Structures are given as structure tokens and as C-alpha cells.
Amino acid sequence: MRFYQPSTEFYCGVDLHAKTMYLCILDRQGTILLHKNLRTDPEAFLRAVAPYRASLVVAVECLHCWYWLGDLCAREGIPFVLGHVLAMRAIHGGKTKNDKIDSEKIARLTQGGLLPQAYAYPAAQRGLRDLLRRRLRLVRLRAELYEHVQTLHRQANRPLSGAAAKTAAAEAALPEPFADAAVQRNALADLAMAGHYDAIIYDLEHHLLAAARDTRAKELALLQSIPGVGPILALTLLYEVDRIDRFTTRQQFCSYSRLVYPRQESAGKQAGCKGRKMGNAYLKWAFSEAAVYAARFYPRIAAYLQRLEGKYGPGKSKSLLAHKLGRAVYHMLRKGTVFDEEKFLRG
């Protein structure tokens, strides 16, 4: 975890919500200079911090509504720090919690160099990253529709494969109609909705690939040289990582990608394993998917996974393969080289 290192005269903690924001500004000695609740209005914010902005840093929890404030600070030349919500336990550990207390705690964590940082994603590519995340949500909703069609068939003792369900959605017709008209309508409603999702998802994928080829074609091609990584997984890795140079070591990158399980120790004894959800869930998904596909379609990697399974079991072996792919991606993006299967299996 990276902590913000204080280097300014004033520290502004903001407890940000959709309609209001509570500001707390401290000086270097910890004296409260401003403690005020405001509307989430850019002009109101700039007026409030105007006396201190010559040497001010603004800190906010990484919640859904931080984009506008981060972009405002970037335009105005005000340093901006995004706090990692899961790691900011001082905010949630007090006996009493409200916006006023939270804003002061954020300011004091920043002033004391104890604010755990999250990555403030740049505005230029943020829209594409969020669009890709939305596409994944739509894919999962479409999968639920396919599953419900299969459930209806199982209830009638008529098994239907996933491929057949997708074909039925594309053709907007079932292979064999149900005898019950209500069940038939239920299944056709699922297929109609799945067809709409297909069109939307296809359009989003086309737009995302075109945008990536225009701006980051080399990195996209490098990532697609990895076994098991197609266009969608490559886009996920590309936009979730953003800049590989923000990670100083491969261990930092693998930790951010949720590919490691941090150990908890006390007095030399292991006390469990926590923090598995601290990191990027989308990178974890992408590397897990890539590991499964690589083992399915590439014989040498399948043989490597089989050796791991003999030693560690089926569950842990896939995690180890995903971790190994994560290390490979870090070095590939750092050096600008394509995937080397010989080196991967030898390392």
C-alpha cells in the first residue's frame, strides 16, 4: 500500500457525496482552518479553498462521485489525492461517524502521511475504461437470461446446452416450442432480451476496439500475443492497467491485480490471510480467464498446469498460472516485447 507523503502547507479532507461535501482544511501544525458543509458545486468549492490553494492538497475517498472533483483539481492545478476506501479504516473505526468527523479524519491522515492512496485514473481514458466495465456487466446480465432459458428446459426435462441457447437467441426462436403457452412466452421474453443485449454488446466492443487501435495499437497487439488472451481480455488489461510505469515492481503489479494472497503474521506466527479484495477485481477476472483459456487451447501450457495440479491441487494451480501470466504481462509491457512461450514455461 502506498501512502501520500505530505509536502504542502495546507491539507483539505473532503467527505464527498452526490449533493453535499464536507470540507476540513488543516495547516501543517494540525490546526483546523476551515470546517464547512457545502453543496457539490465547483464554484463553491473553489471559493472555499481560495485562501489556501497556493499550497494545498485535496484528499477524497475513492467513491463513485469523485470524478468531477478530481478533474476540477487537475484543471485548476491543485494537487489531488484519492484515498483507498478499504484501507482507510481510521474513517470507519470510531465510535461516532458523520460527515464532519470523516472530513477531519481524511485531512489528518493526509497531513500525517498515513493516507493510503488509490489510483486517480486520468480523465482522457477513463470513459473507455468505464464503458468496458459496463460491457462486462451487460454480458453477465445476458448470461443470466441464457441460464433462465436453460432452467425452463430442465424443468420440462428437456436439457438445452449453452450453445443452443445462444443460437436460439440469435434466431429468436426455440429449437422446440413448449406445450405450455405461458412457459413459451417466458422463454421467448428471455431470448428477445438476450438478442437486444447481443446488439448492444457488439456495438460497444466495436467502439472499444476501434478506440484502442487508434491510440494504443502496439500495447493491444502485445497483449493479444499471450495464450488465452483475445481482444476483450486484452482491452481489459490495457485499460485497467493504464500505465505500467506506475508500478515500480512486478510484486506491486501482481498485488494490485489480486494475484497474491497477503499473509497476516504476529509474533512470528501466521494469523491468517486477509486483504484478498484489496486490488483491481477486473484484472483478477482477466488473468483468471486467461489462465483457463491458455490451459484449454495450448497443449504445452496444459501440460504445465497438470504438473502444478499434481503438486498443489486443481484450485491453487490455476491461481499460480494466473500469477505467472501476471508477471509475464508486467515485463512485456515494461519492455515492449511479445509473449515468449519458451521463457514462460522455463521461468
C-alpha positions as CSV (number, residue, x, y, z in Angstrom):
1,M,0.0,0.0,0.0
2,R,1.3,3.4,-0.9
3,F,0.8,6.4,1.4
4,Y,0.7,10.0,0.5
5,Q,3.8,11.9,1.6
6,P,2.9,15.4,2.8
7,S,4.7,18.3,1.0
8,T,2.3,21.2,1.2
9,E,1.3,23.8,3.8
10,F,-2.4,23.1,3.8
11,Y,-4.4,19.8,3.7
12,C,-8.0,19.6,2.7
13,G,-10.1,16.5,3.5
14,V,-13.4,16.2,1.6
15,D,-16.2,13.8,2.7
16,L,-17.9,13.8,-0.7
17,H,-21.5,12.8,-1.5
18,A,-23.7,13.3,-4.5
19,K,-25.3,16.5,-3.3
20,T,-23.1,17.7,-0.4
21,M,-19.4,17.7,0.6
22,Y,-17.9,18.4,4.0
23,L,-14.6,20.2,3.8
24,C,-11.9,20.3,6.5
25,I,-8.7,22.2,5.9
26,L,-5.7,21.9,8.3
27,D,-2.3,23.6,8.4
28,R,1.0,21.8,8.8
29,Q,0.6,22.0,12.7
30,G,-2.8,20.4,12.6
31,T,-4.9,23.5,13.3
32,I,-8.4,23.5,11.8
33,L,-8.7,26.5,9.5
34,L,-12.0,25.6,7.8
35,H,-14.7,23.1,8.6
36,K,-17.7,23.6,6.5
37,N,-20.5,21.7,4.7
38,L,-21.1,22.8,1.1
39,R,-23.2,21.9,-2.0
40,T,-21.3,19.8,-4.6
41,D,-20.7,22.9,-6.7
42,P,-17.4,23.6,-8.4
43,E,-17.6,27.3,-7.8
44,A,-18.5,26.9,-4.1
45,F,-15.5,24.5,-3.7
46,L,-13.1,26.9,-5.3
47,R,-14.3,29.9,-3.3
48,A,-13.9,27.9,0.0
49,V,-10.3,26.8,-0.8
50,A,-9.2,30.1,-2.5
51,P,-7.2,31.5,0.6
52,Y,-5.2,28.2,0.8
53,R,-4.8,27.0,-2.8
54,A,-1.2,28.3,-3.3
55,S,0.0,25.4,-1.2
56,L,-2.9,23.0,-0.8
57,V,-3.6,19.3,-1.4
58,V,-7.1,17.9,-1.7
59,A,-7.9,14.3,-0.4
60,V,-11.1,12.4,-1.1
61,E,-12.2,8.8,-0.6
62,C,-12.4,6.7,-3.7
63,L,-16.2,6.6,-4.1
64,H,-18.4,6.7,-7.2
65,C,-18.7,10.6,-7.3
66,W,-15.0,11.7,-7.2
67,Y,-14.6,12.2,-11.0
68,W,-15.8,15.8,-11.2
69,L,-13.7,16.9,-8.2
70,G,-10.5,15.2,-9.5
71,D,-11.0,16.7,-12.9
72,L,-11.6,20.2,-11.4
73,C,-8.4,20.0,-9.3
74,A,-6.5,18.9,-12.4
75,R,-7.8,21.9,-14.4
76,E,-7.0,24.3,-11.6
77,G,-3.6,22.9,-10.8
78,I,-4.5,21.8,-7.3
79,P,-2.8,18.5,-6.1
80,F,-5.4,15.8,-5.7
81,V,-5.1,12.5,-3.7
82,L,-7.5,9.6,-3.9
83,G,-7.8,7.6,-0.7
84,H,-8.2,3.8,-0.8
85,V,-11.6,3.1,0.9
86,L,-10.8,-0.4,2.2
87,A,-7.5,0.7,3.7
88,M,-8.9,3.9,5.4
89,R,-10.0,2.0,8.5
90,A,-9.5,5.1,10.7
91,I,-12.6,6.6,9.0
92,H,-14.8,3.7,9.9
93,G,-13.4,2.7,13.3
94,G,-14.6,5.5,15.5
95,K,-17.5,5.3,17.9
96,T,-19.2,8.2,16.2
97,K,-19.3,8.7,12.5
98,N,-20.6,11.6,10.4
99,D,-19.6,13.8,7.5
100,K,-17.9,16.4,9.8
101,I,-15.8,13.8,11.6
102,D,-14.9,11.9,8.4
103,S,-13.7,15.1,6.6
104,E,-11.4,15.9,9.5
105,K,-10.0,12.3,9.6
106,I,-9.3,12.4,5.9
107,A,-7.4,15.7,6.4
108,R,-5.4,14.4,9.3
109,L,-4.5,11.2,7.5
110,T,-3.2,13.3,4.6
111,Q,-1.3,15.7,6.9
112,G,0.3,12.8,8.8
113,G,1.4,10.9,5.7
114,L,-0.9,8.0,6.6
115,L,-3.5,8.3,3.7
116,P,-3.5,5.1,1.7
117,Q,-3.6,6.0,-1.9
118,A,-5.8,4.7,-4.7
119,Y,-5.1,5.4,-8.4
120,A,-6.8,8.6,-9.7
121,Y,-7.5,7.3,-13.3
122,P,-6.8,10.0,-15.9
123,A,-9.9,11.6,-17.5
124,A,-8.6,11.0,-21.1
125,Q,-9.1,7.2,-20.9
126,R,-11.5,6.9,-18.0
127,G,-14.6,6.9,-20.2
128,L,-13.3,4.0,-22.2
129,R,-12.4,2.0,-19.1
130,D,-15.8,2.6,-17.6
131,L,-17.5,1.6,-20.9
132,L,-15.6,-1.6,-20.9
133,R,-16.7,-2.3,-17.3
134,R,-20.3,-1.6,-18.4
135,R,-19.9,-4.1,-21.2
136,L,-18.9,-6.8,-18.8
137,R,-22.0,-6.1,-16.7
138,L,-24.2,-6.4,-19.8
139,V,-22.5,-9.7,-20.7
140,R,-23.3,-11.1,-17.2
141,L,-26.9,-10.0,-17.5
142,R,-27.2,-11.7,-20.9
143,A,-25.7,-14.9,-19.3
144,E,-28.5,-14.8,-16.7
145,L,-31.1,-14.8,-19.5
146,Y,-29.4,-17.8,-21.2
147,E,-29.3,-19.6,-17.8
148,H,-33.0,-19.0,-17.2
149,V,-33.9,-20.4,-20.6
150,Q,-31.9,-23.5,-19.8
151,T,-33.6,-23.7,-16.4
152,L,-37.0,-23.7,-18.1
153,H,-35.9,-26.6,-20.3
154,R,-34.5,-28.5,-17.3
155,Q,-37.9,-28.1,-15.5
156,A,-39.5,-29.8,-18.5
157,N,-36.8,-32.5,-18.6
158,R,-35.5,-31.1,-21.9
159,P,-31.8,-30.3,-21.4
160,L,-30.6,-27.4,-23.5
161,S,-26.9,-26.6,-23.9
162,G,-25.5,-23.1,-23.6
163,A,-24.6,-23.0,-27.3
164,A,-28.1,-24.0,-28.3
165,A,-29.5,-21.2,-26.1
166,K,-27.3,-18.6,-27.8
167,T,-28.4,-19.9,-31.2
168,A,-32.0,-19.6,-30.1
169,A,-31.4,-16.0,-29.0
170,A,-29.8,-15.2,-32.4
171,E,-32.7,-16.7,-34.3
172,A,-35.4,-15.5,-31.7
173,A,-36.9,-19.0,-31.7
174,L,-36.6,-22.1,-29.6
175,P,-35.5,-25.4,-31.1
176,E,-38.7,-27.0,-29.9
177,P,-41.7,-25.0,-28.5
178,F,-43.1,-25.7,-25.0
179,A,-46.6,-27.2,-24.7
180,D,-47.5,-24.6,-22.1
181,A,-48.1,-21.2,-23.7
182,A,-47.0,-19.3,-20.5
183,V,-43.7,-21.1,-20.4
184,Q,-43.2,-20.5,-24.1
185,R,-43.7,-16.7,-23.6
186,N,-41.4,-16.8,-20.6
187,A,-38.6,-18.3,-22.7
188,L,-39.2,-16.1,-25.7
189,A,-39.1,-13.0,-23.5
190,D,-35.6,-14.1,-22.3
191,L,-34.5,-14.7,-25.9
192,A,-35.8,-11.3,-27.1
193,M,-33.9,-9.5,-24.3
194,A,-30.8,-11.5,-24.9
195,G,-31.0,-10.5,-28.6
196,H,-31.1,-6.8,-27.6
197,Y,-28.1,-7.3,-25.4
198,D,-26.2,-9.0,-28.2
199,A,-26.6,-6.0,-30.4
200,I,-25.6,-3.5,-27.7
201,I,-22.6,-5.6,-26.6
202,Y,-21.4,-6.0,-30.2
203,D,-21.6,-2.2,-30.8
204,L,-19.7,-1.5,-27.6
205,E,-16.9,-4.0,-28.5
206,H,-16.5,-2.5,-31.9
207,H,-16.2,1.0,-30.5
208,L,-13.7,0.0,-27.8
209,L,-11.5,-1.9,-30.3
210,A,-11.5,1.0,-32.7
211,A,-10.5,3.4,-29.9
212,A,-7.7,1.2,-28.7
213,R,-6.3,0.7,-32.2
214,D,-6.3,4.4,-32.7
215,T,-4.4,5.3,-29.5
216,R,-2.7,2.2,-28.1
217,A,-2.3,-0.3,-31.0
218,K,1.1,-1.6,-30.1
219,E,0.2,-2.5,-26.5
220,L,-3.0,-4.1,-27.7
221,A,-1.1,-6.3,-30.1
222,L,1.5,-7.2,-27.4
223,L,-1.3,-8.4,-25.1
224,Q,-3.0,-10.4,-27.7
225,S,0.2,-12.4,-28.2
226,I,-0.4,-14.0,-24.8
227,P,-2.0,-17.5,-24.9
228,G,-5.6,-17.3,-23.9
229,V,-5.9,-13.5,-24.3
230,G,-8.3,-12.3,-27.1
231,P,-9.5,-8.8,-27.9
232,I,-11.7,-8.4,-24.8
233,L,-9.2,-9.6,-22.2
234,A,-6.5,-7.5,-23.9
235,L,-8.8,-4.4,-23.7
236,T,-9.4,-5.2,-20.0
237,L,-5.7,-5.5,-19.3
238,L,-4.9,-2.4,-21.3
239,Y,-7.5,0.0,-19.8
240,E,-7.3,-1.3,-16.2
241,V,-3.5,-1.1,-16.0
242,D,-3.4,2.3,-17.8
243,R,0.4,3.0,-17.4
244,I,2.6,0.1,-16.4
245,D,5.3,2.6,-15.1
246,R,3.0,3.4,-12.2
247,F,4.1,0.1,-10.7
248,T,7.8,0.1,-9.6
249,T,8.0,-3.7,-9.2
250,R,6.2,-6.7,-10.5
251,Q,5.2,-7.6,-7.0
252,Q,3.2,-4.3,-6.8
253,F,1.5,-5.1,-10.1
254,C,0.6,-8.6,-9.0
255,S,-0.7,-7.3,-5.7
256,Y,-2.8,-4.7,-7.4
257,S,-4.2,-7.4,-9.7
258,R,-5.3,-9.6,-6.7
259,L,-2.9,-12.4,-7.8
260,V,-1.3,-12.8,-4.4
261,Y,-2.7,-13.7,-1.0
262,P,-1.1,-11.4,1.7
263,R,-0.2,-13.2,4.9
264,Q,-1.0,-11.8,8.3
265,E,1.7,-12.5,10.9
266,S,2.0,-11.8,14.6
267,A,4.9,-12.8,16.9
268,G,6.4,-14.8,14.1
269,K,3.2,-16.9,13.6
270,Q,0.9,-16.8,10.7
271,A,-2.5,-15.5,11.7
272,G,-4.5,-16.0,8.5
273,C,-4.7,-14.4,5.1
274,K,-6.6,-11.1,4.6
275,G,-6.8,-8.3,2.1
276,R,-7.7,-10.5,-0.9
277,K,-10.3,-8.0,-2.1
278,M,-7.8,-5.1,-2.0
279,G,-6.9,-4.5,-5.6
280,N,-8.5,-4.5,-9.0
281,A,-11.3,-7.0,-9.4
282,Y,-11.3,-6.7,-13.2
283,L,-7.6,-7.6,-13.6
284,K,-8.2,-10.6,-11.3
285,W,-11.0,-11.7,-13.6
286,A,-9.0,-11.1,-16.8
287,F,-6.0,-13.1,-15.6
288,S,-8.2,-15.9,-14.2
289,E,-10.0,-16.2,-17.6
290,A,-6.7,-16.1,-19.5
291,A,-5.3,-18.9,-17.4
292,V,-8.3,-21.1,-18.1
293,Y,-8.3,-20.4,-21.8
294,A,-4.5,-20.9,-22.1
295,A,-4.7,-24.3,-20.5
296,R,-7.6,-25.3,-22.7
297,F,-6.2,-24.4,-26.1
298,Y,-2.4,-24.6,-25.7
299,P,-1.1,-28.1,-25.1
300,R,2.3,-27.1,-23.5
301,I,0.6,-24.8,-21.0
302,A,-2.0,-27.5,-20.3
303,A,0.9,-29.9,-19.5
304,Y,2.5,-27.3,-17.3
305,L,-0.8,-26.8,-15.4
306,Q,-1.2,-30.5,-15.0
307,R,2.2,-30.6,-13.3
308,L,1.1,-27.8,-11.0
309,E,-2.1,-29.7,-10.2
310,G,-0.1,-32.8,-9.1
311,K,1.8,-30.7,-6.6
312,Y,-0.8,-28.1,-5.4
313,G,-4.2,-29.3,-6.5
314,P,-6.6,-28.0,-9.1
315,G,-7.7,-24.8,-7.4
316,K,-4.4,-23.4,-6.4
317,S,-2.7,-24.5,-9.6
318,K,-4.9,-22.2,-11.7
319,S,-4.2,-19.3,-9.3
320,L,-0.4,-19.9,-9.7
321,L,-0.8,-20.0,-13.5
322,A,-2.7,-16.7,-13.4
323,H,0.0,-15.2,-11.2
324,K,2.6,-16.3,-13.7
325,L,0.7,-14.7,-16.5
326,G,0.5,-11.5,-14.4
327,R,4.3,-11.4,-14.0
328,A,4.7,-12.0,-17.8
329,V,2.4,-9.1,-18.6
330,Y,4.3,-6.8,-16.4
331,H,7.6,-7.5,-18.1
332,M,6.0,-7.5,-21.6
333,L,4.5,-4.0,-21.1
334,R,7.7,-2.7,-19.5
335,K,10.0,-3.9,-22.3
336,G,7.5,-3.7,-25.2
337,T,8.1,-7.4,-26.2
338,V,5.7,-10.1,-27.3
339,F,4.9,-13.2,-25.2
340,D,7.7,-15.8,-25.2
341,E,6.3,-19.2,-24.5
342,E,9.7,-20.9,-24.1
343,K,10.8,-18.3,-21.4
344,F,7.4,-18.5,-19.8
345,L,7.5,-22.3,-19.3
346,R,11.1,-22.2,-18.3
347,G,10.8,-19.5,-15.7
